[in-house]
C-alpha cells in the first residue's frame, strides 16, 4: 500500500533516501530544432552520486523552510517517490514544480501521477493558475508529462533554460476552463452520455444549460441541467472523463453552476443520485441535503438532494 504525506523540514535528511533508487536508463531525448521537437539518440544512465543526494536534501529543506511544498510517497515505510513545488509565484500565475521522482523499483504504479496531482492541488490553493516544469528531455519523461496534460510553456523562464539548456519547458493548467457547451461538443458528450437524445442535447446546449470543462484545450467533462417544475434548476448529470477525476474539477463545475444560478435569481437547486452511489457523499460535502426520493422497478432508490443558494426572506 502506498501512502502519501507532506514532509516537514526536520523529516528531510539523507537517511530518508536510503530505500530510493534514482537510476533511469535513457535512450532517446527530445531536442528543439527549427521550432519543432525532434527525437534524437542520446543514450546515458541518469543516477545520483552521494554529492547529488546531499545537494537534494539541502534544496528540499530550503523549499519547505521558505514556504514551499514537499510530499513523499511511502511503501512499507520507505520513501519511493517525492515531489516539490517552490513557494514564489511569478508572472502572477506560475509556481515551479522543482522536482518529481519515483524510485526505479516502483515506476508504472501511478505514484508519479498521484504526486503530480497533489502538487497541482497545493499550488492551486496558493493562488497559482499553472505549474511550470523544466523537465528532463527523455522520451519516457516527456510521455509522462504530456499524458498528464502538460503542454509547451507559454512563457519561458530564462533562469531554467540557462541552468538546463536541454530541458523541455512545460506548463500545466491547474484551474480548468469552464464554459457553455457549443454544438461542436455534442459528439464527444454523446460518446459517454446514453441518457439523452441528440436533438434534446442540442436543444439544451442552445439554451445554455450545458457546461463543459477543458484543460489545455482537452475535453474533460460536462454538466447539464434542466428546470424542475419549470422554475427550479435541476442538475441532470455531472460527468468527468476518467483521466480527469480526483483533480477537484467536479467541485469547481458544481460551484460554477451554482454561481450562475444565483446570478439568474434562483434560490434553490436540485440534483439526484442513486442510494448505492458514492456521489451522494460528494454532494453532501458541497452542502446538499437529501429531501426525498423514489424507486423505479429494478433500479436502486434515487435520492433527491437540495441546496439553498440564497437566504429566503
C-alpha positions in Angstrom: 0.0 0.0 0.0 1.3 3.4 -0.9 0.8 6.3 1.5 1.4 10.0 0.8 2.3 12.7 3.2 3.7 16.2 3.2 7.2 16.4 4.6 8.3 18.9 7.2 11.8 20.3 7.1 13.1 18.1 10.0 12.0 14.9 8.3 14.2 15.6 5.2 17.6 14.0 5.6 20.0 11.7 3.8 18.6 8.7 5.6 15.2 9.4 4.1 16.5 8.3 0.7 18.2 5.0 1.7 15.5 3.0 0.0 15.2 5.2 -3.0 16.7 4.3 -6.4 17.1 7.2 -8.8 18.5 5.2 -11.7 17.0 5.9 -15.1 18.2 4.4 -18.4 17.8 6.9 -21.2 18.0 6.0 -24.8 16.3 8.9 -26.7 15.7 12.5 -25.9 13.8 15.4 -27.4 15.7 18.3 -28.9 14.4 21.6 -30.3 15.2 22.1 -34.0 13.8 24.9 -36.1 11.0 25.5 -33.6 9.9 21.8 -33.6 10.7 18.9 -31.3 12.6 16.0 -32.7 13.8 12.8 -31.1 17.5 12.1 -31.0 19.6 9.2 -29.8 21.3 10.2 -26.6 21.9 7.1 -24.5 23.1 7.6 -20.9 22.2 6.4 -17.4 20.9 9.1 -15.1 21.8 8.4 -11.4 22.7 10.4 -8.3 26.0 10.4 -6.5 26.4 10.9 -2.8 27.1 14.6 -3.6 23.9 14.8 -5.5 21.9 13.4 -2.6 23.5 15.9 -0.2 22.5 18.8 -2.6 19.0 17.4 -3.0 18.4 17.3 0.8 19.6 20.9 1.1 17.3 22.0 -1.7 14.2 20.2 -0.4 14.9 21.6 3.1 15.1 25.1 1.6 11.8 24.5 -0.3 9.9 23.7 2.9 11.7 26.3 5.0 10.7 29.1 2.6 7.1 28.0 2.5 7.1 25.5 -0.4 5.7 22.0 -0.7 7.4 18.7 -0.5 5.4 15.5 -0.4 6.6 11.9 -0.3 5.2 8.5 -1.3 5.9 5.7 1.0 5.8 1.9 0.7 6.4 -0.2 3.9 7.8 3.0 5.5 10.4 3.7 2.8 10.4 6.7 0.5 9.6 5.6 -3.0 8.7 8.9 -4.6 8.6 12.7 -3.9 7.6 16.0 -5.5 8.4 19.6 -4.6 6.9 23.0 -5.5 8.6 26.2 -4.9 6.7 29.0 -3.0 7.3 32.0 -5.1 4.6 33.0 -7.6 5.9 34.6 -10.8 4.1 36.3 -13.7 1.2 36.3 -11.3 0.2 32.7 -12.4 3.1 30.2 -12.2 4.6 28.2 -9.4 7.7 26.0 -10.2 7.4 22.2 -9.9 11.0 21.9 -9.0 11.3 18.1 -8.7 9.3 14.9 -9.1 10.9 11.4 -9.0 9.8 7.9 -8.4 12.1 5.1 -7.4 13.1 2.8 -10.2 11.6 -0.3 -8.5 8.1 1.4 -8.1 7.6 3.0 -11.5 4.5 2.3 -13.5 2.2 2.1 -10.5 0.6 5.5 -10.7 2.8 7.1 -8.0 4.1 9.9 -10.2 0.6 10.8 -11.3 -0.7 11.0 -7.8 2.3 13.1 -6.6 1.8 15.4 -9.5 -1.9 15.7 -8.7 -1.1 16.6 -5.0 1.4 19.2 -6.2 -1.1 20.8 -8.5 -3.8 20.9 -5.8 -1.3 22.6 -3.3 -0.2 25.1 -5.9 -3.8 25.9 -6.8 -4.5 26.6 -3.1 -1.6 29.0 -3.1 -3.2 31.1 -5.9 -1.3 29.6 -8.9 -3.1 29.1 -12.2 -0.3 27.0 -13.7 2.6 24.8 -12.7 5.9 25.4 -14.6 8.1 22.4 -15.3 11.7 22.5 -16.6 11.6 18.8 -17.4 14.1 16.1 -18.3 14.0 15.7 -22.1 14.0 11.9 -22.1 11.2 10.4 -24.3 9.8 8.5 -21.3 9.7 11.6 -19.1 8.0 13.7 -21.8 5.4 10.9 -22.3 4.6 11.1 -18.6 4.1 14.9 -18.6 2.3 15.0 -21.8 0.0 12.2 -20.6 -1.0 14.4 -17.7 -1.9 17.3 -20.0 1.2 19.3 -19.8 2.0 21.5 -22.9 4.9 23.7 -24.1 5.2 26.7 -21.7 3.6 29.9 -22.9 6.2 31.9 -21.1 9.8 30.7 -20.9 11.7 31.2 -17.6 15.2 32.1 -18.6 16.5 31.0 -15.2 15.6 27.4 -16.0 16.9 27.4 -19.6 20.2 28.9 -18.5 20.6 26.2 -15.9 19.4 23.3 -18.0 19.5 24.2 -21.8 18.4 20.7 -22.9 15.3 20.6 -20.6 11.8 20.9 -22.1 9.9 23.9 -20.7 6.4 22.9 -19.9 3.3 24.2 -18.1 0.3 22.6 -16.6 -3.0 24.4 -16.2 -4.3 23.9 -12.7 -7.5 25.8 -13.0 -9.5 24.5 -15.9 -11.7 26.4 -18.3 -15.4 26.1 -17.7 -17.7 27.4 -20.4 -21.1 26.9 -22.0 -21.1 24.0 -24.4 -21.3 24.5 -28.1 -22.9 22.3 -30.7 -19.5 21.0 -31.7 -19.2 19.5 -28.2 -22.2 17.3 -28.7 -20.3 14.4 -30.5 -17.9 13.8 -27.6 -20.6 14.2 -25.0 -22.8 11.6 -26.7 -19.9 9.1 -26.7 -20.5 8.9 -22.9 -24.0 10.2 -22.2 -26.5 7.5 -23.0 -29.4 9.2 -21.2 -30.2 11.9 -23.7 -31.1 12.1 -27.4 -29.0 14.2 -29.7 -31.9 16.6 -30.5 -32.6 17.1 -26.8 -28.9 17.7 -26.1 -28.6 20.2 -28.9 -31.7 22.0 -27.5 -30.1 22.1 -24.0 -26.9 23.4 -25.5 -28.7 26.2 -27.3 -30.5 27.1 -24.1 -27.1 27.4 -22.3 -27.9 24.5 -20.0 -24.8 22.5 -20.6 -21.3 23.4 -19.4 -18.1 21.7 -20.4 -14.7 21.8 -18.6 -11.5 21.7 -20.6 -7.8 21.5 -19.6 -5.2 22.8 -22.0 -8.0 22.6 -24.7 -8.6 18.9 -23.8 -12.2 17.9 -23.1 -12.6 16.8 -19.5 -16.3 16.5 -18.8 -19.6 18.3 -18.7 -22.6 19.3 -16.5 -26.1 19.6 -17.8 -29.3 20.8 -16.1 -32.9 21.5 -16.7 -35.7 23.2 -14.9 -37.8 21.1 -12.4 -41.4 22.4 -12.4 -40.2 25.0 -15.0 -38.8 27.1 -12.2 -36.1 25.2 -10.2 -32.6 24.3 -11.6 -32.1 20.5 -11.5 -28.6 19.1 -12.3 -29.3 16.1 -14.5 -25.7 14.9 -15.0 -22.2 15.7 -13.9 -19.6 13.6 -15.7 -15.8 13.7 -15.8 -13.7 11.5 -18.1 -11.6 9.0 -16.1 -8.3 10.7 -16.7 -9.5 14.0 -15.2 -11.1 12.7 -12.0 -9.7 13.5 -8.5 -8.5 16.9 -9.5 -11.3 19.0 -8.0 -12.9 19.7 -11.3 -16.3 18.3 -10.3 -16.5 20.6 -7.3 -15.4 23.6 -9.5 -18.1 22.8 -12.1 -20.8 22.5 -9.5 -19.8 25.8 -7.8 -19.6 27.5 -11.2 -23.1 26.3 -12.0 -24.4 27.3 -8.6 -23.0 30.8 -9.1 -24.6 31.1 -12.5 -28.0 30.0 -11.0 -27.6 32.6 -8.2 -26.9 35.3 -10.8 -30.2 34.3 -12.6 -32.0 34.8 -9.3 -32.6 31.2 -8.3 -32.6 30.5 -4.5 -32.5 26.7 -4.6 -31.0 24.0 -6.8 -31.7 20.2 -7.0 -29.9 17.1 -8.1 -30.3 13.4 -7.6 -28.1 10.3 -7.2 -28.8 6.6 -6.6 -28.6 5.5 -3.0 -25.9 2.9 -3.8 -23.6 5.5 -5.4 -20.8 7.4 -3.6 -21.8 10.6 -5.4 -24.2 11.4 -2.6 -21.2 12.0 -0.3 -19.7 14.3 -2.8 -22.8 16.4 -2.9 -23.2 16.3 0.9 -19.8 17.9 1.3 -20.9 20.7 -1.0 -23.9 21.4 1.2 -26.6 19.3 -0.4 -29.3 17.6 1.8 -31.5 14.7 1.0 -35.1 15.8 0.8 -36.8 12.6 -0.5 -36.6 10.0 -3.2 -38.3 7.4 -5.3 -37.7 3.9 -6.7 -38.4 2.7 -10.2 -38.8 -1.0 -11.0 -35.5 -2.8 -10.8 -33.4 0.3 -10.0 -31.9 1.4 -6.7 -33.6 4.1 -4.7 -33.0 7.5 -6.2 -32.2 10.3 -3.7 -33.4 13.8 -4.4 -31.0 16.4 -3.0 -31.4 20.1 -2.5 -29.2 23.1 -1.7 -30.3 26.6 -0.7 -28.3 29.2 -2.6 -29.7 32.4 -1.0 -31.4 33.1 2.2 -35.2 33.3 1.5 -36.9 36.2 3.3 
